[in-house]
Amino acid sequence: MLTHNIDYFKSKPDDLPQTTILLDNSYHPEKLTQALEKVYPEIVTKIQFELSAKPSKAEKAAKGQSGFVPVAARW
């Protein structure tokens, strides 16, 4: 699955800004980067990972929420 769209990144010009890939907190960007570098070492010059903000218990409590709460940026 990691290599499904790798050709897009191989053909992406180096002068374009990096593509930001938004991840939720269950992913480990360093592990994804290592796996992708095995397939295409220059990938780190073309993408960057960003972890999505995770609401704190206090933030959820202030809104009367608990447990799993979807974050708008991810869903």
Residue, then its C-alpha position, 0 to 999 in steps of 0.5 A: m500500500l505504501t508504494h501504490n502512488i510512488d510513481y506520482f512522487k517520482s515524477k513530481p518536480d523537485d522545485l514544488p513544495q513538499t506534499t504534507i500527509l496528515l496522519d492520526n496519532s496511531y501512525h509513526p511517521e519515522k517508521l513510514t519514512q523508513a519503509l518508503e525510503k527503501v522503495y524510493p530514497e528521495i521521497v523525503t525531499k518530496i513529502q512530509f508527515e504531520l500528526s493531526a492534533k488530538p483533543s485533550k481530555a479537558e478539551k473533550a470534557a469542556k464540550g461534553q464529549s468523551g472517548f473517541v471524538p472525530v477530528a474535523a481535519r481527519w474525517 
